[in-house]
Amino acid sequence: SQFPFPRSCSYAGFGRSHGGRPRAPTYKPGCIPCLGRMVHSSLFDFAPSPSSLKSDALSVARHVVDELGAERLLIHGESIGGMAAASAAKELSLRGAGGTGRGQYPSMLLCDRSFSNLLSTAERLVGSWTGPAISALVPTWNTDVANDFLSASCPKVAACDAADAIIADGASLKSGISLGTELHHGKTAGAGRIVSTPVEYRMSDHDDVGVTEGRIKSNGGVPVQVPAWPRDRRLGITEAFHFAACARRVGKVATTVKRRAAARGGRGGSSTGGGGSHDDEEGIEITELGLESGSHTPSSSAADTSPAAAEAHVTAAWKALACADGLTGSPLGAAVRDGHDCAVTWLCCALTFGGQVVAERAVRRLAGSGSPSSGLPQIAPSDFNSRPEGYSAAEGNDEGAVHPVPLPEVMVALREASDGLCGTASASAVPSLAHELRFCAGVLEYVVTRLSSERVAAESHRALNFHATIGGGEGEHTSVAAAGSERIVGRFFDLRCGHNNQYSAEEREHLREILGKVVDGNECSHQIV
């Protein structure tokens, strides 16, 4: 299909566009009338605004379908354009494109490195004060991109870069969708904004004690239970924040242990230790995760109860936990460093979109082995591994980048560290981490079990092929068009190119594969890429 579009369009209020409003029949020159026009347009008729951007995008989309007669409409919005694109796709998919009978549903929506909402982006880029300030200045602005994206019933893709320097990972569209669907029953209002840590975890962190040993008990004194599949179909906020607090406690103790070992070894003697980046307030290092050369490694002998052995167990546990592969672009250590709410977001993203990543690897594994696949692929532990072929476990001692550790291996490492600390805690100065290690291992086991289940694997496979993932029974493949107004999470597209850069060759090829599932024919797919 060809897409003739002879002219370019500007948003209302940009350049020489007068905002889509008819000019006044009588123009009054002079300073006073000019000042009056400025005040009126700023307070009562400001453009561009979120509503004007959305209205312009919908008008252009309708023009392409109704006037130009396009049979297929692929809506692409990058950064703030994702807000306009998601709104246009939602309106077209819910109300249709007009009386032409064409384009009742857009062929595809691609929100490219967009945000969940403007408030979360501002808070994580500038500071927490910007959210209330924006709400006070423009209370009528609606920038909930995640809600529009979920409401659009067409095939849709959320492309995000976890290392985006402009839109933080916690404020990305991926995070807003994940937080809304996992923790808030599909409600995305305010998703991604900075959330205050529960007071019980702040107190235990301030007192430098275990998560369950603070002056204020979490969950009203009732022990927080590890979620289990299939009993718990969704994660609870209490369990998510408890996991974040446990992970942060492990990182804090491991950093203290490492600095103590560095001081004993004469490697600087500074309280900041090895020179890696760290959180100045809480003192959690995440870059220098490997064991120092010559340091004690966990012994396989149960008789080793020395303090050095306990320190090695703690360091090994944090090394695995900090490098845990979240399947959506970010390791757990980076999220823990940024705060409890970021660790909660990391966990929700792994549960919401991680199944698609694992299912796609399973399909490619079966295709590479040459074995015919009948039905849905079975998820194997190797499908959680994103490390390249030929990976060596000794790479952590090299100067190169450390690859993320698969979740099944992280679970094993945490349980080995917990068992090792049981025999060394009484003989060392290392604080007890038995609860924290067990809870983190249990939550990660829940993630692996849930993503490996037949139900989630089927839903992930449907999402990869742009079929409905909500409302269908086991084995049913309901098309997106037939799903009506079902709120579908869409397909996840992991990027590594940065915010304003072009796609890499590998990412362009991946996008070509995605478009091939929506658009028939290689010619149109080639033109779009």
VOGU-3710 file (C-alpha; in Angstrom, 3 decimals, decimal comma):
1> sqfpfprscs> 0,000/0,000/0,000  1,184/3,501/-0,806  0,665/6,377/1,598  0,505/9,612/-0,452  0,861/12,541/1,911  1,716/15,644/-0,097  2,093/18,105/2,759  3,563/18,253/6,250  1,591/19,292/9,298  2,489/21,272/12,390
11> yagfgrshgg> 0,868/20,946/15,777  -1,389/23,810/16,789  0,701/26,536/18,375  4,006/25,449/16,805  5,828/27,638/14,289  3,469/29,890/12,361  0,440/27,771/13,253  -2,123/29,953/15,014  -3,517/27,099/17,069  -6,367/25,993/14,862
21> rpraptykpg> -8,531/28,958/15,910  -9,994/31,451/13,434  -8,310/34,793/13,579  -10,226/37,717/15,009  -12,138/39,655/12,336  -10,716/42,914/13,633  -7,070/43,109/14,597  -6,198/45,857/17,052  -2,563/46,964/16,966  -0,693/48,406/19,882
31> cipclgrmvh> 0,880/47,244/23,160  -2,311/47,046/25,235  -4,237/44,800/22,791  -1,110/42,657/22,339  -0,803/42,223/26,107  -4,481/41,304/26,281  -4,061/38,669/23,586  -1,055/37,194/25,431  -2,924/36,952/28,730  -6,005/35,451/27,115
41> sslfdfapsp> -4,068/32,830/25,146  -1,915/31,919/28,156  -4,733/31,520/30,658  -7,756/30,501/28,621  -6,709/29,320/25,179  -3,148/28,042/25,503  -1,691/26,003/22,640  0,077/23,677/22,275  -1,467/21,655/25,086  -2,059/17,927/25,575
51> sslksdalsv> -5,635/18,272/24,343  -4,564/20,193/21,226  -1,842/17,651/20,430  -4,315/14,790/20,733  -6,931/16,592/18,652  -4,406/17,376/15,912  -3,172/13,788/15,757  -6,722/12,466/15,475  -7,544/14,966/12,731  -4,489/13,960/10,713
61> arhvvdelga> -5,262/10,261/11,171  -8,836/10,737/10,034  -7,661/12,771/7,048  -5,253/10,018/5,975  -8,013/7,403/6,140  -11,037/9,382/4,957  -9,552/11,773/2,421  -6,481/9,956/1,153  -8,108/6,519/1,244  -5,321/4,673/3,072
71> erllihgesi> -6,220/1,027/3,639  -3,697/0,603/6,424  -2,754/3,154/9,038  0,290/2,627/11,251  0,443/5,306/13,944  3,934/6,028/15,302  4,665/8,507/18,071  8,096/9,158/19,565  8,646/10,665/23,014  5,896/13,265/23,593
81> ggmaaasaak> 4,450/12,219/20,247  3,508/8,944/21,900  0,843/10,814/23,840  -0,768/12,074/20,616  -0,359/8,716/18,870  -1,904/6,691/21,709  -4,875/9,052/21,964  -5,500/8,957/18,207  -5,285/5,165/18,133  -7,688/4,908/21,060
91> elslrgaggt> -10,244/7,187/19,459  -9,994/5,471/16,076  -10,285/2,002/17,547  -13,228/2,918/19,784  -15,234/5,183/17,469  -14,034/4,139/14,011  -12,466/6,287/11,340  -15,660/7,627/9,806  -18,325/6,490/7,402  -15,939/5,176/4,753
101> grgqypsmll> -15,843/1,650/6,117  -12,030/1,724/6,032  -9,693/1,696/8,959  -12,131/0,847/11,713  -9,000/-0,172/13,631  -5,517/1,211/12,988  -3,192/-1,450/11,619  -0,763/-0,817/14,477  0,189/1,675/17,186  3,882/2,148/17,987
111> cdrsfsnlls> 4,646/4,276/21,046  8,372/4,833/20,756  10,295/5,761/23,926  7,303/7,550/25,382  6,294/8,199/28,988  3,507/7,001/31,246  2,415/10,535/32,121  4,045/13,946/32,136  4,054/14,281/35,925  6,137/11,146/36,462
121> taerlvgswt> 8,612/12,236/33,783  9,092/15,651/35,363  9,437/14,262/38,886  12,121/11,746/37,947  13,999/14,126/35,671  13,890/17,328/37,759  12,570/16,544/41,232  9,544/15,413/43,194  8,323/18,995/43,590  7,559/19,336/39,875
131> gpaisalvpt> 4,558/16,996/39,932  2,475/19,057/42,386  3,672/22,252/40,686  2,476/21,151/37,250  -0,820/19,933/38,691  -1,370/23,316/40,322  -0,492/25,336/37,219  -2,385/23,229/34,656  -4,907/21,116/36,595  -6,903/20,248/33,460
141> wntdvandfl> -4,042/18,628/31,547  -4,554/14,925/30,912  -1,287/13,219/29,939  -2,106/9,637/30,917  -0,471/7,908/27,942  -0,619/4,495/29,615  -4,408/4,653/29,880  -4,812/5,630/26,211  -2,402/2,888/25,178  -4,286/0,234/27,141
151> sascpkvaac> -7,640/1,504/25,828  -6,592/1,197/22,187  -7,802/-2,186/20,918  -5,584/-2,280/17,827  -2,250/-4,152/17,637  0,195/-2,063/19,622  3,857/-1,965/20,581  5,550/-0,196/23,499  9,196/0,450/22,611  11,295/1,520/25,599
161> daadaiiadg> 14,956/1,970/26,510  15,672/1,300/30,176  18,781/3,521/29,996  16,911/6,492/28,485  18,575/9,691/29,700  15,432/11,834/29,265  12,545/9,576/30,273  13,607/7,569/33,313  12,784/3,882/33,294  10,397/4,353/36,204
171> aslksgislg> 8,441/6,968/34,227  8,378/5,104/30,912  5,250/3,840/29,216  6,363/0,288/29,973  6,460/1,050/33,696  3,091/2,805/33,732  1,405/-0,127/31,999  3,061/-2,631/34,329  2,223/-0,784/37,551  -1,373/-0,234/36,478
181> telhhgktag> -2,083/-3,793/35,400  -0,173/-5,528/38,201  -0,898/-3,435/41,285  -3,873/-1,168/40,566  -6,379/-3,315/38,635  -5,705/-1,539/35,351  -5,841/2,016/36,714  -2,862/3,997/35,444  -3,564/7,472/36,862  -0,321/8,685/38,428
191> agrivstpve> 1,550/5,486/37,592  5,304/6,029/37,589  5,322/9,026/39,925  7,684/9,039/42,881  6,051/7,102/45,720  7,048/7,505/49,339  8,504/4,396/50,939  6,338/2,896/53,716  7,430/4,248/57,081  8,316/0,848/58,526
201> yrmsdhddvg> 10,965/0,282/55,873  12,314/3,816/56,210  12,701/3,302/59,963  14,463/-0,049/59,624  16,751/1,442/56,979  17,503/4,433/59,202  18,215/2,229/62,235  20,340/-0,100/60,057  18,497/-3,231/61,177  16,767/-6,061/59,388
211> vtegriksng> 13,520/-5,479/57,523  11,523/-7,319/60,208  13,479/-5,856/63,141  12,444/-2,210/62,907  10,594/-0,278/65,582  7,492/-0,202/63,369  6,366/-3,609/62,162  5,357/-4,023/58,549  1,869/-5,215/57,601  0,532/-4,543/61,091
221> gvpvqvpawp> 2,854/-7,106/62,646  1,579/-9,930/60,425  4,468/-11,608/58,572  4,456/-10,834/54,862  3,964/-14,048/52,925  5,890/-14,898/49,794  3,489/-14,945/46,798  2,850/-18,337/45,215  1,595/-19,281/41,776  -1,193/-20,035/40,879
231> rdrrlgitea> -2,692/-18,988/44,179  -1,673/-15,365/43,638  -2,580/-14,286/40,108  -1,368/-10,757/40,820  1,291/-9,322/43,069  0,230/-7,193/46,029  1,652/-3,798/46,935  2,671/-5,081/50,359  4,671/-7,986/48,909  6,249/-5,750/46,271
241> fhfaacarrv> 7,527/-3,155/48,746  8,693/-5,873/51,111  10,742/-7,384/48,297  12,238/-3,957/47,533  13,149/-3,432/51,190  14,747/-6,888/51,445  16,816/-6,338/48,291  17,970/-2,937/49,543  18,950/-4,429/52,905  21,086/-7,085/51,214
251> gkvattvkrr> 22,804/-4,438/49,114  23,456/-2,199/52,101  25,015/-4,968/54,178  27,081/-6,212/51,236  28,433/-2,710/50,615  29,391/-2,350/54,284  31,127/-5,720/54,180  33,035/-4,808/51,038  34,230/-1,480/52,427  35,304/-3,174/55,626
261> aaarggrggs> 37,289/-5,738/53,647  38,869/-2,973/51,552  39,904/-1,102/54,686  41,479/-4,248/56,163  43,340/-4,890/52,948  44,757/-1,378/52,837  43,053/-0,537/49,547  42,406/3,114/50,325  41,001/2,780/53,843  38,218/5,128/52,830
271> stggggshdd> 34,638/4,708/53,912  33,581/4,965/50,295  35,675/1,996/49,292  36,403/0,880/45,768  35,626/4,055/43,894  32,521/2,813/42,087  29,361/4,830/41,853  27,197/4,589/44,918  24,259/6,127/46,665  25,786/8,805/48,890
281> eegieitelg> 22,884/8,771/51,326  22,338/5,043/51,758  25,759/3,775/50,694  24,809/1,055/48,203  27,298/0,278/45,468  26,075/-1,414/42,325  28,902/-1,078/39,813  31,734/-2,940/41,515  29,811/-6,140/42,060  32,558/-8,685/41,560
291> lesgshtpss> 34,601/-10,132/44,395  37,866/-8,315/44,887  40,957/-10,160/43,774  42,304/-12,190/46,637  39,109/-11,906/48,648  37,542/-14,892/50,323  35,130/-16,912/48,165  32,301/-18,977/49,596  33,634/-22,310/50,751  31,913/-25,557/49,942
301> saadtspaaa> 32,876/-26,882/53,331  30,210/-26,572/56,000  32,971/-26,322/58,626  34,092/-22,886/57,461  32,458/-20,541/59,962  34,974/-17,706/59,763  33,846/-14,101/59,426  35,563/-13,980/56,037  33,370/-16,821/54,815  30,230/-15,008/55,951
311> eahvtaawka> 31,358/-11,831/54,226  32,005/-13,793/51,034  28,499/-15,274/51,151  26,934/-11,818/51,530  29,037/-10,375/48,716  28,187/-13,270/46,393  24,472/-12,916/47,183  24,448/-9,206/46,372  26,495/-9,726/43,229  23,847/-12,125/41,908
321> lacadgltgs> 20,892/-10,061/43,145  22,180/-6,759/41,773  22,804/-8,329/38,359  19,423/-10,090/38,283  17,985/-9,903/34,775  14,597/-8,186/34,856  13,944/-9,260/31,240  12,923/-5,725/30,271  16,293/-3,980/30,059  17,285/-3,062/33,610
331> plgaavrdgh> 19,131/-5,086/36,304  17,729/-5,137/39,808  20,735/-3,347/41,294  20,073/-0,184/39,305  16,452/-0,150/40,463  17,415/-0,727/44,106  19,855/2,169/43,948  17,111/4,509/42,689  14,702/3,698/45,507  12,067/1,291/46,764
341> dcavtwlcca> 9,458/2,422/44,242  11,876/1,773/41,370  12,504/-1,756/42,643  8,732/-2,279/42,774  8,491/-1,042/39,188  11,285/-3,421/38,135  9,355/-6,332/39,600  6,061/-5,335/37,950  7,736/-4,913/34,544  9,272/-8,380/34,818
351> ltfggqvvae> 5,860/-9,880/35,613  3,963/-7,941/32,928  6,327/-8,064/29,950  8,959/-10,608/30,975  6,777/-13,474/29,773  6,922/-12,116/26,222  10,715/-11,996/26,296  10,943/-15,550/27,610  8,350/-16,862/25,143  10,161/-15,253/22,213
361> ravrrlagsg> 13,424/-16,878/23,280  11,658/-20,234/23,549  10,347/-19,896/19,984  13,798/-19,024/18,671  15,381/-21,856/20,642  13,041/-24,378/19,057  13,543/-22,844/15,612  17,316/-23,014/16,024  17,249/-26,639/17,108  15,317/-27,621/13,989
371> spssglpqia> 12,682/-29,483/15,966  9,122/-28,856/14,773  7,012/-26,980/17,278  3,419/-28,060/17,706  1,305/-25,632/19,670  2,793/-23,399/22,340  6,494/-23,798/23,231  7,436/-25,079/26,656  9,425/-22,570/28,682  12,845/-23,879/29,762
381> psdfnsrpeg> 15,193/-22,357/32,378  17,624/-21,501/29,572  15,024/-19,136/28,111  15,647/-16,755/31,013  19,298/-16,424/29,954  20,140/-13,359/27,844  23,903/-13,859/27,905  25,604/-14,487/24,552  26,876/-17,862/23,420  30,324/-18,675/24,676
391> ysaaegndeg> 29,759/-16,829/27,927  32,249/-17,713/30,639  31,488/-17,523/34,334  34,926/-15,958/34,839  33,957/-12,830/32,905  33,181/-11,021/36,137  36,935/-10,779/36,786  37,518/-9,064/33,427  37,276/-5,354/32,779  34,353/-5,771/30,371
401> avhpvplpev> 30,702/-5,292/31,163  29,006/-7,871/33,349  26,021/-9,578/31,738  22,731/-9,850/33,645  22,327/-13,043/35,639  19,284/-15,226/34,783  16,655/-15,361/37,505  16,969/-19,148/38,073  20,683/-18,702/38,800  19,963/-15,791/41,135
411> mvalreasdg> 17,556/-17,972/43,112  20,219/-20,659/43,516  22,839/-18,109/44,576  20,561/-16,555/47,199  19,657/-19,909/48,714  23,283/-21,019/48,797  24,209/-17,778/50,542  21,361/-18,212/53,024  22,444/-21,770/53,830  26,071/-20,679/54,128
421> lcgtasasav> 25,238/-17,832/56,500  23,304/-20,162/58,801  26,553/-21,776/59,883  28,611/-18,604/60,045  26,324/-15,961/61,535  27,264/-16,725/65,130  30,963/-16,472/64,386  30,941/-13,252/62,363  30,011/-9,616/62,622  27,760/-9,831/59,565
431> pslahelrfc> 24,130/-8,951/60,385  21,598/-11,673/59,860  20,090/-11,692/56,366  18,189/-14,961/56,611  14,730/-13,426/56,108  15,818/-11,029/53,368  17,576/-13,704/51,312  14,737/-16,193/51,672  12,085/-13,639/50,741  13,970/-12,359/47,682
441> agvleyvvtr> 14,567/-15,938/46,521  10,898/-16,760/47,062  9,664/-13,763/45,067  12,037/-14,524/42,202  10,824/-18,131/42,260  7,269/-16,784/41,959  8,334/-14,735/38,926  9,996/-17,716/37,232  7,104/-20,085/38,010  4,484/-17,620/36,824
451> lsservaaes> 6,281/-16,769/33,575  6,940/-20,471/32,896  3,331/-21,521/33,461  1,221/-22,679/30,541  -1,323/-19,909/31,086  1,179/-17,042/30,984  3,151/-18,653/28,156  -0,051/-18,812/26,086  -0,888/-15,172/26,850  2,659/-14,095/25,981
461> hralnfhati> 2,567/-16,029/22,726  -0,681/-14,313/21,765  0,768/-10,911/22,592  3,800/-11,591/20,402  1,465/-12,390/17,521  -0,947/-9,519/18,287  -3,814/-11,616/19,575  -5,905/-10,740/22,601  -4,278/-11,613/25,908  -7,268/-10,854/28,118
471> gggegehtsv> -10,623/-12,554/28,278  -9,825/-15,700/26,291  -9,803/-19,173/27,715  -6,962/-21,653/27,500  -6,061/-22,345/23,908  -8,394/-19,697/22,455  -6,918/-17,224/19,990  -9,158/-14,164/19,866  -8,120/-11,491/17,402  -7,464/-7,984/18,649
481> aaagserivg> -10,188/-6,600/16,417  -12,689/-8,975/17,971  -11,572/-8,039/21,460  -13,425/-4,740/21,239  -12,565/-2,456/24,107  -10,559/-5,043/26,087  -7,539/-3,444/27,739  -4,593/-5,344/26,297  -1,020/-4,679/27,424  0,394/-4,904/23,895
491> rffdlrcghn> 3,796/-6,080/22,778  7,055/-4,983/24,401  10,016/-3,864/22,270  13,310/-3,515/24,170  15,663/-0,835/22,831  19,308/0,101/23,491  19,650/3,159/21,260  18,965/6,020/23,665  16,217/8,625/23,530  16,775/10,566/20,312
501> nqysaeereh> 19,095/8,223/18,433  18,209/6,073/15,462  17,599/2,363/15,840  20,566/0,047/15,530  20,702/-2,453/12,674  19,562/-5,238/14,992  16,658/-3,146/16,296  15,575/-2,238/12,775  15,537/-5,899/11,835  13,490/-6,712/14,916
511> lreilgkvvd> 11,038/-3,950/14,039  10,793/-5,369/10,531  9,804/-8,741/12,036  7,147/-7,071/14,179  5,699/-5,168/11,232  5,672/-8,357/9,218  3,142/-9,815/11,652  0,789/-6,879/11,051  1,365/-5,787/7,462  1,056/-8,296/4,608
521> gnecshqiv> 3,805/-8,065/2,013  7,461/-7,222/2,271  7,189/-4,063/0,131  5,146/-2,050/2,629  7,195/-3,312/5,540  10,366/-2,197/3,786  8,977/1,267/3,088  7,936/1,818/6,705  11,298/0,825/8,119
//
